Amino acid sequence: MRGLEVIVAILVVFLALLLLLSRSVVMEYQAGLLYRNGRFRRQLSPGQHWLFRPTDAVTTVDLRPRLVSVTGQEVVTADGVSFKLSLACRFRVARPEVAVNQVEDYQQALYQVLQLSLREIVSGSNGEDLLRGRREIGERLMVQAAKPAEEFGLELQAVNLKDITFPGDLKKIYSQVVLAQKEGQAALERARGETAALRSLANAAHLVNGNPALMQLRLLQQVAASSGNTIILGVPSTSNPIPITTKETRASEPPTLPTPPENID
C-alpha cells in the first residue's frame, strides 16, 4: 500500500512539472529574449531551454539579413524637378533586446528613417546631380540613416537608389537632351575622321610630288592584286616601256640556254 502511494506521489509530481515547465528551442539563426514576470532578464543562446511556465516567456528574433524596399517616393529637388524614387536597403538586427524593447516595429521605424533621409538629401540636390550620382546618393543615405538605425538596434549593410522615374514631360525633355548630346558626339567623331583622312591624303600627295615613281609602283601593286579585270595604264611617252610578264608570256618564250664558259689559254 505504501509503495502505491509513492508511485502516485511521483506521478503527481511529474504531472505538476509537466504543467509548470515548458521547453523552448532557439534556432541557430535566432536570438531568444527571456522575460520573467514581464521584465526582460537576459538573452538566450541557440539551443534548448526549460522555462517556468507561470512566470517565464521567450521571444525569438531572427538575426539573418533582411531587405526592405522604399518605393514610389515623390521628391522635389532643389531646382524644382519632381522625381519618383525607390530604395533598396539590407539590414540585420544587431541588438535584439533594443530592437524589441525600445521600438514597437523596428522594420517600420527603419522605413520611416530611410524615407525622411531620402527626402532631406534629394531636396538639397539638383536633378542632374541626382541622375549622375546615384551611387553617391546611396552612400549618403547609408551614412545619414546608420545612426538612427543603430538606436533601434539595427545595423545597415547596404542602401541603394534602385529606380528613378521622370514625369512624362520631363522624360521627353531629357530624351531630347541625351539625343542632342549623342548627335554632337557623332558629328565630332565624323569631323575627326575626315580630318585624319585629309591629313593622310596630304601626306600621300607630298610623297608623290617628291617621288613621282611612287605612283607607278602603286599602279603596279594594283595590277598584281587584280584578277580577271582590264586595267588601262597611262604611261608618259617619254618614259621607257614597262614590261609586264604573265604566265602565258613566260610559257611562250624560248628557254634561255646558259652561256658556255670561255676557254682560257
C-alpha positions in Angstrom: 0.0 0.0 0.0 2.8 2.3 0.9 4.5 1.6 -2.5 1.4 2.5 -4.3 1.3 5.8 -2.5 4.9 6.5 -3.5 4.1 5.8 -7.1 1.1 8.1 -7.1 3.1 10.8 -5.5 5.8 10.5 -8.2 3.1 10.7 -10.9 1.6 13.8 -9.3 5.0 15.5 -9.1 5.7 14.5 -12.7 2.4 15.9 -13.9 2.9 19.1 -11.9 6.3 19.5 -13.5 4.8 19.0 -17.0 2.2 21.6 -16.2 4.7 24.1 -14.7 7.7 23.6 -17.1 7.8 24.2 -20.8 10.5 23.6 -23.3 11.7 26.4 -25.7 14.2 25.9 -28.6 16.1 28.8 -30.0 17.4 28.2 -33.6 20.9 28.9 -34.7 19.9 32.0 -36.7 17.8 33.4 -33.8 18.3 35.1 -30.5 16.0 34.4 -27.6 14.8 37.0 -25.1 13.8 35.7 -21.7 11.1 37.6 -19.8 10.2 36.8 -16.2 7.0 38.3 -14.8 7.0 40.6 -17.8 10.5 42.0 -17.3 13.5 41.3 -19.6 16.1 39.1 -17.9 18.7 38.0 -20.4 19.3 36.9 -24.0 19.3 33.1 -24.6 21.8 31.5 -26.9 20.7 28.9 -29.6 19.7 25.6 -28.1 17.1 24.1 -25.8 15.9 25.9 -22.7 13.4 24.9 -19.9 11.1 27.6 -18.7 8.9 28.0 -15.6 5.5 28.3 -17.3 3.7 30.6 -14.8 6.4 33.4 -14.9 8.7 32.9 -17.9 8.2 33.7 -21.6 10.6 33.7 -24.5 10.5 35.9 -27.6 12.7 34.9 -30.6 14.3 37.4 -33.0 15.6 36.5 -36.5 19.2 37.6 -36.9 19.5 36.9 -40.6 19.9 39.9 -43.0 16.7 41.3 -44.4 15.6 43.5 -47.2 13.3 46.5 -47.1 12.1 48.5 -50.1 11.0 52.1 -50.0 9.0 52.5 -53.2 7.2 55.3 -55.0 8.6 58.3 -53.1 7.8 61.5 -54.9 10.6 64.0 -54.1 11.2 67.5 -55.3 14.9 68.5 -55.9 16.5 71.9 -55.2 15.8 73.1 -58.7 12.1 72.3 -58.6 12.1 69.0 -60.5 9.9 66.2 -59.2 11.1 62.6 -59.3 9.7 59.4 -58.1 12.4 57.3 -56.3 12.7 53.8 -55.0 15.2 52.5 -52.4 16.5 49.0 -51.6 18.0 48.5 -48.1 19.7 45.5 -46.5 19.9 45.3 -42.7 20.2 42.9 -39.8 19.2 43.0 -36.1 22.4 43.7 -34.2 21.0 44.1 -30.7 17.8 42.1 -30.3 16.9 43.4 -26.8 16.9 47.0 -28.1 15.0 46.2 -31.3 12.2 44.5 -29.4 12.1 46.5 -26.2 12.7 50.1 -27.5 10.6 50.1 -30.7 7.2 48.7 -31.4 8.0 47.7 -35.1 11.7 48.2 -35.9 11.3 47.5 -39.6 8.6 50.1 -39.9 10.8 52.5 -37.9 13.7 51.9 -40.3 11.3 52.5 -43.3 10.4 56.0 -41.8 14.1 56.8 -41.2 15.0 55.9 -44.8 12.1 57.9 -46.2 13.0 61.1 -44.3 16.7 60.8 -45.1 15.9 60.4 -48.8 13.7 63.5 -48.8 16.3 65.5 -47.0 19.2 64.5 -49.3 17.3 64.9 -52.5 15.8 68.2 -51.6 19.3 69.7 -51.4 20.5 68.3 -54.7 19.9 69.3 -58.3 18.2 67.0 -60.9 21.4 66.5 -62.8 23.4 65.6 -59.7 20.7 63.1 -58.8 21.0 61.4 -62.2 24.8 61.4 -62.3 25.4 60.4 -58.7 23.0 57.6 -57.9 25.8 55.7 -56.1 26.7 58.8 -54.1 23.1 59.3 -53.1 23.0 55.7 -51.7 26.3 56.2 -49.8 24.9 59.5 -48.3 21.7 57.7 -47.3 23.8 54.9 -45.7 25.8 57.4 -43.6 22.8 59.5 -42.6 20.5 56.6 -41.6 23.1 54.5 -39.9 23.0 56.3 -36.5 19.1 56.3 -36.2 19.1 52.7 -37.2 21.7 51.9 -34.5 19.5 53.4 -31.9 16.8 50.9 -32.9 19.3 48.0 -32.5 19.7 47.6 -36.3 22.8 47.5 -38.5 22.6 48.9 -42.0 24.6 46.8 -44.5 23.7 48.5 -47.9 21.4 51.2 -49.2 21.0 51.7 -52.9 18.9 54.0 -55.1 17.0 51.5 -57.2 14.7 53.3 -59.6 14.3 56.9 -60.8 11.1 57.8 -62.6 10.6 61.0 -64.5 7.3 62.8 -65.1 6.0 62.5 -68.7 7.1 65.9 -70.0 10.4 65.8 -68.2 11.2 62.4 -69.6 10.7 63.7 -73.2 12.9 66.8 -72.5 15.7 64.6 -71.1 15.5 62.2 -74.0 15.9 65.2 -76.4 18.9 66.4 -74.4 20.6 63.0 -74.5 19.8 62.7 -78.2 21.4 66.1 -78.9 24.5 65.1 -76.9 24.9 61.9 -78.8 24.4 63.6 -82.2 27.1 66.2 -81.2 29.5 63.4 -80.2 28.8 61.6 -83.5 29.4 64.8 -85.5 32.7 65.4 -83.6 33.8 61.8 -84.4 33.0 62.3 -88.1 34.9 65.6 -88.2 37.9 63.8 -86.6 37.7 61.0 -89.1 37.6 63.5 -92.0 40.5 65.4 -90.6 42.6 62.3 -90.3 41.7 61.2 -93.9 42.6 64.7 -95.3 45.9 64.6 -93.4 46.7 61.2 -94.8 45.9 62.4 -98.4 48.1 65.5 -97.9 51.0 63.3 -96.7 50.5 61.0 -99.7 50.4 64.0 -102.1 53.6 65.3 -100.6 55.3 61.9 -101.1 54.1 61.6 -104.7 55.2 65.1 -105.5 58.7 64.4 -104.3 58.9 60.9 -105.8 56.8 60.5 -109.0 57.8 56.9 -109.4 55.7 56.0 -106.3 52.5 56.5 -108.4 53.7 53.9 -111.0 54.7 51.5 -108.2 51.2 51.9 -106.7 49.6 51.1 -110.1 51.8 48.0 -110.4 50.6 46.8 -107.0 47.0 47.3 -108.1 47.7 45.3 -111.3 49.3 42.5 -109.3 46.4 42.3 -106.8 43.7 42.3 -109.5 42.5 39.2 -111.3 40.3 39.0 -114.4 40.0 42.8 -114.7 41.1 45.1 -117.5 43.2 48.0 -116.3 44.4 50.8 -118.6 47.7 52.4 -117.6 48.5 55.9 -118.8 52.3 56.0 -119.3 54.0 59.2 -120.4 55.6 59.0 -123.9 59.0 60.0 -122.6 59.2 57.0 -120.2 60.6 53.6 -121.1 58.0 50.8 -121.6 57.2 48.8 -118.6 57.4 45.1 -119.3 54.6 43.1 -117.8 55.2 39.4 -117.7 52.4 36.9 -117.2 52.3 33.1 -117.0 51.3 32.8 -120.7 54.2 35.0 -121.9 56.7 33.1 -119.8 55.4 29.8 -121.2 55.7 31.0 -124.9 59.2 32.4 -124.6 62.0 30.0 -125.7 64.2 28.8 -122.9 67.4 30.7 -122.4 70.5 28.5 -122.7 73.3 29.0 -120.4 76.4 30.8 -121.8 79.3 28.4 -122.2 82.5 29.3 -120.3 85.3 30.9 -122.2 88.4 28.9 -122.9 91.4 30.3 -121.1 94.6 29.5 -122.8 
